[in-house]
Amino acid sequence: MARPAPDTPIETQWEGRFVTVKQQGTWEYVSRSRGIHAAVILAIDEAADGRHIILVEQYRVPMGKNCIELPAGLVGDDTAGEATELAGERELEEETGYAATHWRNVGEFYSSPGMVSESFTLLVASGLTKVGEGGGVDSEDIIVHRVPLDAIEDFVATKRAEGCGIDVRVAMMLVGGLLAAL
């Protein structure tokens, strides 16, 4: 598809609370409403029984099945101007029941830039302490998985065989060299 000229107007086709469908020339795409983006957390639990990664599993309506993901959430969905790190801290605790003492911002990434303008900031959380049950808020019904680092590939293969979808950020974690640097 041809790149639209820079002065081609962007038309909003539809806008909801969380997503907006836009068109620029012949290019159609989706963006987050209100300029919000996501914080994604790679949570590493170092304990006497070894190093673990905290993953979450939850039902995703667009896929029609459960999905294995890194904990994540929207930045500024309820509080305008919310800092990415504060959203990450809030989401880690809400979804997993863990709090972290150390945070590192790895940078901004785009999930599917051919059709979605949404970005996410990847945060590495360590120094974890279990402070609650997790499971999310409202009706999120999140299942928390504490997976040994050296068994992550087998865990993902098992969950895939069970019919779970696997979020692309989990693949990034597996093959992107991120775990080797930890």
Protein Blocks (a to p, Z undefined) as FASTA:
>chain_A
ZZddfklccddfbdcfkbccddehjbccdddehhiacdddddddddfkopcddddddddf
klopacdddddddehklmghiafklmmmmmmmmmnopacfbdcdfbdcdfblmlpcbdcd
ddddehiacfbebniehjlopacddddfklmmmmmmmmmmnopacdfklmmmmmnommmm
ZZ
